[in-house]
Amino acid sequence: MIILSSFLGSLFAFLVVWAILRRSETIAVSHSESSPPRGPWWRLAVLLLIMAVIEEGVFRWLIIGQGQHIIGLGPAFILSLVLFAVAHRQNGPLTFFTTINLVLVGLILGVIFLWWGIWAAVAAHFGWNFAEWITGFTISGEKTRSLLPAPLERRIHGYPYGPESHWSATLVMMICLSILIIPGLSRIVG
């Protein structure tokens, strides 16, 4: 149940970002210049799932989960955040909001991993990326579009990294992080 909740929660969170973008920015929509997916759409969905498993396996399970036994939980968590942001640098220019949002998503996925495990973190990661792809946005920058072509392309003028570089993602992720952390803090303090 927690895995489904993680998936649906992140899917919903991105759809909120999309709704804000539609109201606040000029989004260009065109038919894909790269070849649209051939065959069933689920093949690209499986690729997105594999990518989420690999990223969560490295940044959460390995660096946080195993790293905490070597360097402690705090340093392992911070190392995970830094390496997650650095690993996404190749996808496009890291603006202020892009960097903040990569750190926020690292925090969210790290908390989900610590509280509910690797598969909940994978489901949350997959849900966000799947929502981005299915709506035609890039996943972490324009450089990924050729790897994950969609029939429609949505581009946000002035934001080459895509929705992750927009203030709406910052707002939504801060709300999500608050929803995750506040009940946990009350359990620790109370």
C-alpha positions in Angstrom: 0.0 0.0 0.0 2.8 2.4 0.8 4.4 1.8 -2.6 1.2 2.6 -4.4 0.8 5.7 -2.2 4.3 6.8 -3.0 3.7 6.4 -6.7 0.3 8.2 -6.7 1.6 10.9 -4.4 4.4 11.9 -6.7 2.2 11.6 -9.8 -0.3 14.0 -8.1 2.6 16.3 -7.0 3.8 16.6 -10.6 0.3 17.2 -11.9 0.0 20.1 -9.5 3.2 21.5 -10.9 1.8 21.1 -14.4 -1.4 22.9 -13.5 0.6 25.8 -12.1 2.8 25.9 -15.2 -0.3 26.0 -17.4 -1.6 29.0 -15.6 1.6 30.9 -15.1 3.9 30.4 -18.0 4.0 30.1 -21.7 4.4 26.5 -22.6 5.1 25.6 -26.2 3.4 22.4 -27.4 4.5 20.7 -30.6 4.6 17.3 -32.1 7.9 15.5 -31.3 10.8 16.1 -33.6 12.4 12.9 -32.3 10.8 9.7 -33.3 7.8 9.0 -31.1 7.8 5.7 -29.3 7.4 2.7 -31.5 5.4 -0.1 -30.1 3.6 -0.1 -26.8 4.0 3.0 -24.6 4.8 0.7 -21.7 8.3 0.0 -23.1 9.3 3.6 -22.2 7.5 3.3 -18.9 9.6 0.2 -18.1 12.7 2.2 -19.0 11.6 4.9 -16.6 11.1 2.3 -13.9 14.6 0.8 -14.5 16.1 4.3 -14.3 14.3 4.9 -11.0 15.5 1.6 -9.6 19.1 2.4 -10.6 19.1 5.9 -9.2 17.4 4.9 -6.0 19.7 1.9 -5.7 22.8 4.1 -5.9 21.7 7.3 -4.2 19.4 6.0 -1.5 20.2 2.3 -0.9 23.9 2.4 -1.4 25.0 5.9 -0.3 22.5 6.4 2.5 21.6 2.8 3.5 25.0 1.3 3.3 27.0 4.5 3.7 25.5 5.3 7.1 27.3 2.2 8.5 30.7 3.7 7.4 30.3 7.5 7.8 27.1 7.9 9.8 23.5 8.8 8.7 23.9 12.6 8.5 27.1 12.6 6.3 25.7 9.8 4.1 22.5 11.7 3.6 24.3 14.9 2.7 26.7 13.0 0.4 23.6 11.5 -1.3 22.1 14.9 -1.9 25.3 16.4 -3.3 26.0 13.4 -5.6 22.4 13.3 -6.8 22.5 17.0 -7.8 26.0 16.5 -9.5 24.8 13.5 -11.4 22.0 15.5 -12.9 24.3 18.3 -13.9 24.9 16.7 -17.3 21.2 17.1 -18.2 21.3 20.8 -18.6 22.2 24.1 -16.9 21.7 24.1 -13.2 20.0 27.4 -12.2 19.2 28.4 -8.7 15.8 26.8 -8.7 17.1 23.7 -10.5 19.7 23.1 -7.8 17.2 23.8 -5.0 14.7 21.4 -6.6 17.3 18.6 -7.0 18.2 19.0 -3.3 14.5 19.0 -2.4 13.8 15.9 -4.4 16.8 14.2 -2.9 15.5 15.1 0.6 12.0 13.8 -0.2 13.3 10.5 -1.7 15.8 10.1 1.2 13.0 10.5 3.8 10.8 8.1 1.9 13.7 5.6 1.7 14.4 5.9 5.4 10.8 5.6 6.6 9.4 3.1 4.0 12.2 1.5 2.2 13.8 1.4 -1.3 10.6 0.3 -3.2 8.6 3.3 -1.9 11.4 5.6 -3.0 11.6 3.9 -6.4 7.8 4.3 -6.7 7.9 8.0 -5.8 10.8 8.6 -8.2 9.0 6.7 -11.0 5.7 8.5 -10.4 7.2 11.9 -10.9 9.2 11.0 -14.0 6.3 9.1 -15.5 4.0 12.1 -15.0 6.6 14.3 -16.7 7.0 12.0 -19.6 3.4 11.3 -20.1 2.6 15.0 -20.2 5.3 15.7 -22.7 7.9 17.4 -20.5 11.5 16.4 -20.4 12.8 14.4 -17.5 15.5 16.4 -15.8 16.5 18.6 -18.8 16.2 18.7 -22.6 19.2 16.4 -23.1 17.0 13.5 -22.0 14.4 14.0 -24.6 16.1 12.0 -27.3 16.3 9.0 -24.9 12.6 9.2 -23.9 10.7 10.6 -26.8 7.0 11.4 -26.4 4.4 12.1 -29.1 4.1 15.7 -27.8 6.7 18.0 -26.6 6.1 20.6 -23.9 8.8 23.2 -23.4 8.7 26.0 -20.9 10.1 29.2 -22.4 13.3 30.2 -20.5 13.6 26.9 -18.6 15.8 24.5 -20.5 16.0 22.1 -17.6 12.2 21.6 -17.7 9.7 21.7 -14.8 12.5 20.9 -12.3 13.9 24.4 -12.8 10.7 26.2 -12.2 9.5 27.8 -8.9 6.3 25.8 -9.0 8.3 22.6 -8.5 10.0 24.2 -5.5 6.7 25.2 -4.0 5.1 21.7 -4.5 8.2 19.9 -3.2 8.4 22.1 -0.1 4.8 21.2 0.6 5.5 17.5 0.0 8.6 17.6 2.3 6.5 19.4 5.0 3.8 16.7 4.7 6.5 14.0 5.1 8.5 15.6 7.9 6.0 17.2 10.2 4.3 14.0 11.3 7.7 12.3 11.8 8.9 15.2 13.9 5.9 15.1 16.1 6.5 11.4 16.6 10.1 12.1 17.6 9.4 15.1 19.8 6.0 14.0 21.2 
